[in-house]
């Protein structure tokens, strides 16, 4: 990952500040920026370059990035953990909660086996997919020595992406510690963590030889959990993972002192978490709330990822963000969706394995809680409810044209979406403010993300024209403004992706 020249960084910083400040404020900012560039900034830049030279095995951003995430003390819920929804299975009968859950667990293990065997197809960003994303090119590149294969890919505008985050997908958990959390991975774990009604269950989904256990057995175990009459616990442990990180770290120490160390290790080393919700979803807004936060009790937010399945078969992934970014999780999600819809291993009407004793194969985890821990859980639930009560989610579907129409007009769909945010905010609040858009830098070893600053002098001018000056510009003038926004946003995106 290249370190930009200091003068380029200052130039970009000032360009991003210009639409946010009046002339006096900007002059002050400009002076401070140039003083920094000619003063302490010089030495800091040299130190950074020297440090980067001494650490060629990684990117200069990787260590500070982990520190940023793991040192944050705010709750991971709402602040860090994102969710991504699956589309429903096109074959509606496969959206049954038990059938879909079983198929997703099986496909996740198949993905994990492919990944660990080193057989997963590399993640590649294709700038010219007609040339590079073809069977013939893939066959050709397979025979090129690895020391030269990057050059072959580069010649056809295909950029292999960093996949170093993928090993944290499975058997991984964020462990709360005072001051800075830790990431824990134990690849020996063969079990799945299942949550239902706030109760926690485990059973093996991989056998001693590292192979997927029989899908019919997995289905039997999940059926057993779904029909378990055990009531929801009065003090659900999962809600502690939504707490302030220092508070949770202190309570975890108390859990261990109370004799729960082994069961916590079982949770932490599970391949992943499967959350089976007893609720059906009303609409997209309900789905968003449920997958982003839920009720706090039926989640272990610290797991690297959780597959959530509602009673009516709606599915999503909620993932802890410190270990990796959307690129790895999206790849996993796309592969799981493809595999479960094209090659499902259990079917509606499939009989669960008759001879399986799920009662002995499935273990419900039970934790020793004293009054201090019970109070900690009660308070965590109150804090959780207070935080999510302040969250509003709403959506508007615009159906009068989409990306194809924009592309025909040679406009970037992303640029226009960002411009729409700028116009909406200006109409609502009467000002332009700093705006953040994430861009992956996975084209570089141990790259993470870079920020695109979508609020620009171009979007400000265009927004003011549409919002405050209707009928004062010709169609050609408005089109020229849209083109300028699109072109400049495209340039910012390209620069961000290249570090």
CORBEL-V771688 format. One record per residue. N is the residue number from 1. SS is DSSP state (A for helix, B for strand, O for the rest). OMEGA is omega in degrees with one decimal (NA if undefined). D_CENTER is the distance of its C-alpha to the mean C-alpha in Angstrom with 2 decimals. Layout:
N/SS/OMEGA/D_CENTER + N/SS/OMEGA/D_CENTER
//
This chain:
1/O/-175.9/21.44 + 2/O/173.1/24.44 + 3/O/-178.9/25.43 + 4/O/174.9/26.61 + 5/O/-177.9/30.19 + 6/A/-178.5/30.65 + 7/A/177.1/32.69 + 8/A/179.1/29.99 + 9/A/179.6/27.42 + 10/A/179.5/30.04 + 11/A/-179.1/30.83 + 12/A/178.5/27.24 + 13/A/-178.4/26.90 + 14/A/177.3/30.13 + 15/A/179.6/29.26 + 16/A/-179.8/26.11 + 17/A/-171.8/28.38 + 18/A/-177.4/31.21 + 19/O/-175.1/30.07 + 20/O/-169.7/29.26 + 21/O/171.8/32.65 + 22/O/-172.9/36.30 + 23/A/-179.3/38.80 + 24/A/179.5/39.88 + 25/A/-177.6/36.40 + 26/A/178.6/35.44 + 27/A/178.0/38.63 + 28/A/-179.4/37.86 + 29/A/-179.6/34.30 + 30/A/179.8/35.71 + 31/A/179.7/38.34 + 32/A/-179.0/35.93 + 33/A/-179.2/33.63 + 34/A/174.6/36.66 + 35/A/178.6/38.11 + 36/A/-178.4/34.92 + 37/A/-177.1/34.97 + 38/A/-177.3/38.62 + 39/O/-174.1/38.47 + 40/A/-179.7/36.05 + 41/A/179.8/33.27 + 42/A/-177.8/35.37 + 43/A/179.2/35.53 + 44/A/179.7/31.86 + 45/A/178.7/31.00 + 46/A/178.2/33.49 + 47/A/-179.0/32.11 + 48/A/179.0/28.57 + 49/A/179.8/30.05 + 50/A/179.3/32.13 + 51/A/179.6/29.28 + 52/A/179.6/27.28 + 53/A/-179.0/30.44 + 54/O/-177.9/30.73 + 55/O/-176.0/27.18 + 56/O/-176.9/27.07 + 57/O/-176.0/24.98 + 58/O/177.2/21.77 + 59/O/-176.8/20.54 + 60/O/-174.9/21.88 + 61/O/-169.1/18.51 + 62/A/-178.8/16.93 + 63/A/178.6/18.95 + 64/A/-179.4/18.74 + 65/A/175.8/14.94 + 66/A/179.3/14.78 + 67/A/-178.1/17.60 + 68/A/-178.5/15.97 + 69/A/-171.3/13.03 + 70/A/178.7/15.36 + 71/A/178.8/18.30 + 72/O/-175.6/16.83 + 73/O/179.0/18.80 + 74/O/174.4/17.31 + 75/O/176.7/15.77 + 76/O/-179.2/12.07 + 77/O/-176.4/12.43 + 78/O/-176.5/12.23 + 79/O/-173.3/12.01 + 80/O/-174.5/8.71 + 81/O/174.1/6.80 + 82/B/170.8/5.05 + 83/B/174.4/6.37 + 84/B/-177.2/7.37 + 85/B/168.2/11.11 + 86/O/166.3/13.44 + 87/O/173.5/16.70 + 88/O/174.0/19.69 + 89/O/-179.1/21.64 + 90/O/175.0/24.37 + 91/O/-167.0/26.92 + 92/A/-177.3/26.91 + 93/A/178.8/28.65 + 94/A/178.0/25.71 + 95/A/171.9/23.58 + 96/O/-172.9/25.60 + 97/A/-177.7/23.42 + 98/A/-178.8/25.14 + 99/A/-176.5/25.31 + 100/A/179.4/21.70 + 101/A/-179.4/20.47 + 102/A/-179.1/22.87 + 103/A/-179.7/21.91 + 104/A/177.2/18.16 + 105/A/-179.7/19.06 + 106/A/-179.5/21.52 + 107/A/178.3/19.31 + 108/A/178.8/16.60 + 109/A/178.3/19.58 + 110/A/177.4/20.89 + 111/A/-179.0/17.72 + 112/A/-179.9/17.85 + 113/A/178.7/21.57 + 114/A/179.4/21.24 + 115/A/-174.8/18.72 + 116/A/177.0/21.02 + 117/O/-179.6/24.09 + 118/O/-175.8/22.92 + 119/O/-179.4/23.36 + 120/O/-179.3/19.95 + 121/O/-177.6/20.56 + 122/O/176.2/19.30 + 123/O/-175.7/16.48 + 124/B/174.7/18.62 + 125/B/-175.6/18.41 + 126/B/175.8/21.59 + 127/O/177.9/23.40 + 128/O/-172.5/26.30 + 129/A/179.9/25.12 + 130/A/179.4/28.70 + 131/A/-168.6/29.85 + 132/A/-177.0/27.11 + 133/O/-177.3/25.12 + 134/O/179.8/28.30 + 135/A/-176.6/29.71 + 136/A/179.3/32.61 + 137/A/179.9/30.57 + 138/A/177.9/28.39 + 139/A/-179.8/31.69 + 140/A/-173.7/33.19 + 141/A/179.3/30.39 + 142/A/-176.5/30.39 + 143/O/179.8/33.96 + 144/O/178.6/33.43 + 145/O/-174.5/33.38 + 146/A/179.8/29.95 + 147/A/-178.9/31.51 + 148/A/-172.3/32.24 + 149/A/179.4/29.53 + 150/A/-178.0/27.32 + 151/A/177.2/30.42 + 152/A/179.0/30.89 + 153/A/-179.1/27.35 + 154/A/-178.3/27.85 + 155/A/179.6/31.12 + 156/O/176.4/29.46 + 157/O/175.3/26.61 + 158/B/-174.7/23.93 + 159/B/177.0/21.61 + 160/B/-177.4/20.15 + 161/O/179.4/16.67 + 162/O/-179.5/15.94 + 163/O/-175.8/14.72 + 164/O/-179.6/15.40 + 165/O/-167.8/11.96 + 166/A/-175.8/12.45 + 167/A/179.4/15.04 + 168/A/-179.9/12.80 + 169/O/-171.2/11.19 + 170/O/178.0/14.44 + 171/O/-173.6/16.88 + 172/B/-179.3/14.72 + 173/B/172.3/14.49 + 174/B/-177.4/14.38 + 175/B/-179.5/18.06 + 176/O/174.9/19.32 + 177/O/178.3/22.13 + 178/O/176.6/24.24 + 179/O/-179.3/23.32 + 180/O/-179.8/20.44 + 181/O/176.8/18.31 + 182/B/173.7/18.26 + 183/B/-176.9/16.04 + 184/B/175.5/18.04 + 185/B/177.2/18.16 + 186/O/-173.2/21.16 + 187/O/179.1/21.36 + 188/O/-179.1/24.59 + 189/O/-178.2/23.04 + 190/O/-171.0/23.90 + 191/B/176.8/23.06 + 192/B/170.9/20.55 + 193/B/177.8/19.84 + 194/B/177.7/20.54 + 195/B/175.2/20.55 + 196/B/-178.3/22.94 + 197/O/-178.7/24.66 + 198/O/173.7/23.35 + 199/B/-176.0/25.20 + 200/B/-177.1/23.65 + 201/B/173.0/24.88 + 202/B/169.0/24.64 + 203/B/-176.9/26.18 + 204/B/175.1/26.10 + 205/O/176.6/24.42 + 206/B/-179.1/25.49 + 207/O/-175.3/29.20 + 208/O/179.2/30.99 + 209/O/178.3/31.06 + 210/O/-179.6/27.29 + 211/O/176.5/27.57 + 212/B/174.3/25.95 + 213/O/-174.4/28.27 + 214/O/179.2/30.03 + 215/A/-179.7/27.85 + 216/A/178.1/30.74 + 217/A/177.4/30.54 + 218/A/179.0/26.83 + 219/A/179.0/27.74 + 220/A/-178.2/30.68 + 221/A/179.5/28.70 + 222/A/177.2/26.12 + 223/A/179.0/29.13 + 224/A/180.0/30.76 + 225/A/-178.9/27.84 + 226/A/-179.5/27.66 + 227/O/-180.0/31.43 + 228/O/-177.2/31.62 + 229/O/179.8/33.71 + 230/O/-178.8/32.57 + 231/O/176.5/31.93 + 232/O/-178.6/28.84 + 233/O/178.1/29.34 + 234/O/-179.6/30.81 + 235/O/-177.2/28.53 + 236/O/-173.4/25.10 + 237/A/-174.9/23.58 + 238/A/-176.5/19.88 + 239/A/177.6/20.23 + 240/A/-179.3/20.90 + 241/A/177.1/17.25 + 242/A/-175.0/16.79 + 243/O/166.0/19.58 + 244/O/-169.8/20.08 + 245/A/178.7/19.31 + 246/A/177.4/23.01 + 247/A/179.9/24.30 + 248/A/178.6/22.14 + 249/A/178.8/23.29 + 250/A/180.0/26.87 + 251/A/177.1/26.61 + 252/A/175.9/25.10 + 253/A/179.6/28.15 + 254/A/175.8/30.36 + 255/A/179.9/28.78 + 256/A/179.3/29.61 + 257/A/-179.6/33.07 + 258/A/174.5/33.63 + 259/A/-176.9/33.32 + 260/A/-173.4/29.77 + 261/A/-175.4/28.64 + 262/A/-180.0/28.82 + 263/A/175.9/26.86 + 264/A/178.4/24.06 + 265/A/177.9/24.01 + 266/A/177.6/23.82 + 267/A/-175.1/20.69 + 268/A/-175.0/19.08 + 269/A/178.7/20.15 + 270/O/-180.0/19.24 + 271/O/173.3/17.49 + 272/O/-178.6/14.81 + 273/B/174.5/15.25 + 274/B/-178.8/16.51 + 275/B/179.7/17.08 + 276/B/-178.0/20.08 + 277/O/-178.5/20.78 + 278/O/-175.5/24.39 + 279/O/170.5/23.79 + 280/O/-174.6/23.93 + 281/O/-179.4/22.02 + 282/O/-175.5/24.20 + 283/O/-178.0/22.16 + 284/A/-178.5/18.85 + 285/A/177.8/18.96 + 286/A/178.3/19.57 + 287/A/-178.3/16.70 + 288/A/178.1/14.27 + 289/A/-176.3/15.86 + 290/A/-176.2/15.92 + 291/A/179.3/12.32 + 292/A/-177.6/11.06 + 293/O/-177.5/13.85 + 294/O/-179.2/16.73 + 295/O/176.4/19.91 + 296/O/-172.8/18.53 + 297/O/-173.3/20.80 + 298/O/-179.4/19.27 + 299/O/165.5/15.99 + 300/O/-169.3/15.44 + 301/O/-177.9/12.41 + 302/O/177.9/12.89 + 303/B/-178.8/12.35 + 304/O/170.0/9.76 + 305/B/174.6/8.81 + 306/B/169.7/11.13 + 307/B/-178.0/12.50 + 308/B/177.8/14.19 + 309/B/-179.1/17.42 + 310/O/-176.3/19.80 + 311/O/-178.8/23.57 + 312/O/171.1/23.74 + 313/O/172.3/21.17 + 314/O/-174.5/18.24 + 315/B/176.7/15.05 + 316/B/172.5/11.30 + 317/B/170.5/8.45 + 318/B/-176.1/7.29 + 319/B/176.8/5.56 + 320/O/-163.9/7.11 + 321/O/-171.7/5.89 + 322/O/-174.4/9.36 + 323/O/-175.3/9.70 + 324/O/-174.0/7.35 + 325/O/-174.2/5.27 + 326/A/-175.8/4.14 + 327/A/-177.8/7.80 + 328/A/-176.2/8.23 + 329/A/179.7/6.17 + 330/A/177.3/7.73 + 331/A/178.2/10.91 + 332/A/-177.5/11.04 + 333/A/179.4/10.64 + 334/A/179.5/13.28 + 335/A/-179.6/15.51 + 336/A/-179.4/15.50 + 337/A/-179.6/16.42 + 338/A/-175.8/19.04 + 339/A/-177.3/20.48 + 340/A/-178.4/20.80 + 341/A/-177.4/22.38 + 342/A/-178.0/24.59 + 343/O/-178.8/25.57 + 344/O/-177.9/25.22 + 345/O/170.8/27.00 + 346/O/-171.3/28.18 + 347/O/174.8/29.64 + 348/O/-177.9/30.87 + 349/O/175.2/34.12 + 350/O/178.6/33.26 + 351/O/172.7/35.12 + 352/O/-175.7/33.26 + 353/O/-173.2/35.02 + 354/O/-172.0/38.29 + 355/O/-174.6/39.34 + 356/O/177.8/36.21 + 357/O/-176.9/36.63 + 358/A/-178.2/33.26 + 359/A/178.1/34.82 + 360/A/-179.1/35.24 + 361/A/-178.7/32.15 + 362/O/178.6/29.71 + 363/B/174.2/29.72 + 364/B/-178.3/28.80 + 365/O/178.1/27.85 + 366/O/-172.8/30.18 + 367/O/174.3/29.90 + 368/O/-178.6/32.84 + 369/O/172.5/32.41 + 370/O/-174.5/35.00 + 371/A/179.6/35.63 + 372/A/178.2/33.62 + 373/A/178.0/30.46 + 374/A/177.9/31.21 + 375/A/177.8/31.53 + 376/A/178.8/28.25 + 377/A/-180.0/26.47 + 378/A/-179.7/28.46 + 379/A/178.3/27.56 + 380/A/179.9/23.81 + 381/A/178.2/24.02 + 382/A/178.6/26.04 + 383/A/178.8/23.61 + 384/A/-178.1/20.67 + 385/A/179.2/22.87 + 386/A/-178.6/23.94 + 387/A/-174.8/20.47 + 388/A/179.2/19.25 + 389/A/-179.3/22.72 + 390/O/-176.6/22.15 + 391/O/173.2/19.17 + 392/O/173.6/20.27 + 393/O/173.3/18.31 + 394/O/-177.1/20.40 + 395/O/174.3/20.24 + 396/O/177.6/22.82 + 397/O/177.9/23.18 + 398/O/-172.2/25.17 + 399/O/-177.3/27.18 + 400/O/-180.0/29.76 + 401/O/-177.7/28.13 + 402/O/-170.4/24.86 + 403/A/-179.0/23.68 + 404/A/179.8/26.66 + 405/A/179.7/29.10 + 406/A/-179.5/27.53 + 407/A/177.9/27.56 + 408/A/178.4/31.23 + 409/O/-179.8/31.91 + 410/O/176.3/30.18 + 411/O/178.5/27.57 + 412/O/179.2/23.87 + 413/A/179.5/21.89 + 414/A/-179.8/19.09 + 415/A/-178.4/21.92 + 416/A/176.6/23.57 + 417/A/178.5/20.53 + 418/A/177.9/20.16 + 419/A/178.6/23.94 + 420/A/176.6/23.86 + 421/A/-179.1/21.69 + 422/A/-179.8/24.32 + 423/A/-179.7/27.16 + 424/A/-179.1/25.85 + 425/A/179.4/25.43 + 426/A/179.6/28.83 + 427/A/-175.4/30.50 + 428/A/-170.2/29.18 + 429/A/174.2/29.65 + 430/O/179.2/31.98 + 431/O/174.5/30.17 + 432/O/-178.5/27.67 + 433/O/178.9/25.10 + 434/O/-175.6/22.55 + 435/O/-174.6/19.41 + 436/O/169.5/16.05 + 437/B/-175.0/14.13 + 438/B/178.4/11.57 + 439/B/-177.6/12.77 + 440/B/171.7/11.83 + 441/O/-178.1/14.74 + 442/O/174.2/14.10 + 443/O/-179.9/17.70 + 444/O/178.7/18.82 + 445/O/-179.7/18.93 + 446/O/173.8/16.33 + 447/O/176.1/15.08 + 448/O/176.1/11.91 + 449/B/174.9/11.83 + 450/B/-178.2/14.90 + 451/B/166.9/15.78 + 452/B/177.0/17.68 + 453/O/-171.1/20.16 + 454/O/176.9/20.92 + 455/O/-175.3/23.83 + 456/O/176.5/26.77 + 457/A/-179.5/30.54 + 458/A/-179.3/30.28 + 459/A/179.8/27.90 + 460/A/179.8/30.06 + 461/A/-178.3/33.25 + 462/A/-180.0/32.00 + 463/A/178.9/30.62 + 464/A/179.4/33.94 + 465/A/-177.4/35.86 + 466/A/-171.7/34.18 + 467/A/-172.7/33.92 + 468/O/-175.9/37.04 + 469/O/-179.4/39.33 + 470/O/178.4/39.52 + 471/O/-179.3/42.41 + 472/O/-177.6/43.04 + 473/O/176.5/41.57 + 474/O/177.7/42.47 + 475/A/-179.0/40.09 + 476/A/179.6/40.35 + 477/A/179.5/39.43 + 478/A/178.2/36.32 + 479/A/178.9/35.32 + 480/A/177.7/35.90 + 481/A/178.1/33.60 + 482/A/179.0/30.80 + 483/A/-179.6/31.40 + 484/A/177.9/31.32 + 485/A/-176.9/27.96 + 486/A/-177.8/26.48 + 487/A/-177.2/28.09 + 488/A/178.6/27.10 + 489/A/177.0/23.43 + 490/A/178.3/23.44 + 491/A/178.8/25.03 + 492/A/-179.6/22.49 + 493/A/-179.6/19.59 + 494/A/-179.9/21.58 + 495/A/-179.7/22.44 + 496/A/-179.1/18.90 + 497/A/179.3/17.80 + 498/O/173.2/20.92 + 499/O/NA/20.17
//
